[in-house]
Amino acid sequence: MVYDISQSKINSKMQNFITALKAEHIKKKGTGIYVLAIILGALTPVISTIVRIVQDQKGTKDIPYNYYLEFIKDNLDAFTSFFFPVLIIITASRITQLDHKNGGWQLMETQPLEKLSIYCSKFTVLLIANLICIVSMVAFSYLGAGIASLFVDIPEVASTGFEFGELLHLIARLFLAGLFFTVFQYFVSVLLSSFIWSILIGFFILLLYGILVLNKIAPDWYPMDMLGKISQHPEGSELGYWFTYSELVGVLCSIIVFYIGYKWYRNKSLREAFFTKGSRAAKLIAVLAIFGGALVYILIPNQTGIHSRTVISGTIESDVQFKNAYILDNFISDTIAVIPIKNNKFHQALTRNVPLDNYMILLDNRIKNNITLGTNDSLYLEIKAYKSSGSMKDLGTRLAENEYKNETNNWSTVSYYLEENLFIDQPEHFTKQLVGDWEDAIEDSDKFKTVDNYTLNDDYRLKNKKLITVDYLGYWTDFLKKRAAMFPNEKTEEVKGIREMKKLVSLKDESLLSNENYFNYLTSQLIAGSNEDIDEDTKSIRAIAQLPPSSFKDKLLFRQLKKSLEDASDKEERDKLMAKYAYTFKDKRYSTIIVHNNRIIESLSKGMPAPLFDATTIDNQPFNLADLKGKFVVIDTWATWCGPCKRQSPYFEKFAIKYKKHPVQFVAASTDAKIADWFVEAKTKSKSVLQVHFNNPEKFGKDYDVQSIPRFILIGPGGNLLNARMPYPNDPMFEKVLREELGLNDRK
């Protein structure tokens, strides 16, 4: 019997709501609310379609993607930052103004409708308009992408299937992301009888968000922030959740504001709604405690913590099968682990101690990326590798660190000042800007969060704070050098901020030695008081050699000696460096590595025989470097997946055409694992360049010490090396080196 009464009551309330909703749709006739929703949803796709056709944007991605979904994602920024919020502002104000006019809200109280039904029915119309706008954007994106495909070819890697699941996911996220702004704007529009004021407040909230984002201070609970995060992270959660924490924050904020707004409307004032009866205040407190408490809990950032073992695992999405993943120490290129790859999946636990640092993961000496790793970390890497494009995502204990590392922009105002030699004569201004930029960079690091609300772990946060400080101390050191050169008689004051930075960074922090900027800062401090008229490398290595024996000194000396050997002008200079420093390491492992590095440098120095290699031409004919004896040979080592290689190729071809009447052969030698990819692209190249594919690219890489591509090599007619590391062809020095070896004058 109790159930029947309760069910009857629910049915009655539902019928009351449906009646109110029907009344709203009758009243809204002629307002064009739903038509406006369709138009504002369609505007972004229409503009994008026109731009894509006019600019003939074909796309340059090599990673497979869905053509239509990508088109929709390209429209999200404009849609979520302007057109969708504008619809919410106008629609909320329009719907409420229908009843603000002529005392409509008061007349409704004489109707046999509950206030909750009236309040909810109007809000439901708003939500329907939102949904129509979102669906309109999606539908017109599909239509626009289809029309664009008639004028611009769809890339081969793009699929054109209908991804219903991903579309539904995106629509649901957009709907939830717009919920809080909708509730807030509806709340304001119900309270204010002025149509203009409700519109102005809405646009103020919209414009203020742009200012907050620009200054990086937009809070997670801001009504527009949920929409902003949709365009930043269109794929959503990296950990596989259907909704991100930001969308859940929006839902909780919506419930709180909706409750307050309805009670305020029902009782006509804030005081009557919550402060005249104890029960009303108690209900408000309960709502704030439950939903506000949940909101605070969700907003608390997470950290991944540590694992019981050090584990590296992952999957590779690629058009080729890989055999091994190598984890390398970036400092001395030492191999930490060799992990077998089967069916493009890998998993291995490391038993050795791994200090927290940036390491390199190398897939078959072909694809490489940097990863943050430390002892008791468990990394799960999702890698995509297709031709010139690739990506890597870590879903393990360093997910925040690896994402932060990829997203960080190291540019600063003071770096621009130094490049352009600005404010060298105004130390107060420069120093103030430097300290301010440093503080902002530290704050950005502390505030960084992933789409799933994970922040940097404490150990990395501290190390990263030191590395950021090192960068700015480097700027300070460069500034002092320029000041001393330009104003030798003027003293530059070291302000409090600079002193704080110096306190934070020790000059004996071994954990930072893999960082090049820290190394440069250390050497600059070691030679700061030297007035000898010799080059800085010589000053540095002498100063390092005078340090007491230690692991720290070994690492510092290793890095400087390696650099000095690479920069040495001839064998005599290298021999002197080796004799004086190569065997002074406390840890003899460094001596072994230095000797090996020097042998490689020697073998590739000018005048040494160029290592021979076999290859196959585009006509499937055998090729050997010895075949070109008697000619100068310029080799471009490249691959179809290498973006920088593609950018240099036109310059290389231009010189091949320019010098084809001279005794020089330009050779483009491919390292591609898939010969078919090389064959197709090589066919499009200039016939002035001999196109070949290495039969054994691994051996070539070892013989010529190829750490990265493109790599340009110049060999003389006698088969001896002239320059094993030529500048890139887009560098004027490339042609200068070539002409000097060809014996041509400077006139071009």
Secondary structure by P-SEA (a helix, b strand, c coil): caaaaaaaaaaaaaaaaaaaaaaaaaaacccaaaaaaaaaaaaaaaaaaaaaaaacccccccccccaaaaaaaaaaaaaaacaaaaaaaaaaaaaaaaaaccaaaaaaaaccccaaaaaaaaaaaaaaaaaaaaaaaaaaaaaaaaaaaaccccccccccccaaaaaaaaaaaaaaaaaaaaaaaaaaaaacccaaaaaaaaaaaaaaaaaaaaaccccccccaaaaaaaaaccccccccccccaaaaaaaaaaaaaaaaaaaaaaaccccccccccaaaaaaaaaaaaaaaaaaaaaabbbbbcccccbbbbbcccccccccbbbbbccccccccbbbbbccccbbbbbcccccbbbbbbbccccbbbbbbbcccbbbbbbbbbccccccccccccaaaaaaaaaacccccaaaaaaaaccccccaaaaaaaaaaaaaaaaaaaaaccccccccccaaaaaaaaaaaaaaaaaaaaaaaaaaaaacccbbbbbcaaaaaaaaacccccccccccaaaaaaaaaaaaccccccccaaaaaaaaaaaccccaaaaaaaaaaaaaaaaacccaaaaaaaaaccccccccaaaaaaaaaaaaaaaaaccccccbbbbbcccccbbbbccccccbbbbbbbbccccaaaaaaaaaaaaaaaaaccccbbbbbbbccccaaaaaaaaaaccccbbbbbbccaaaaaaaaccccccbbbbbccccccccccccccccaaaaaaaaaaacccccc
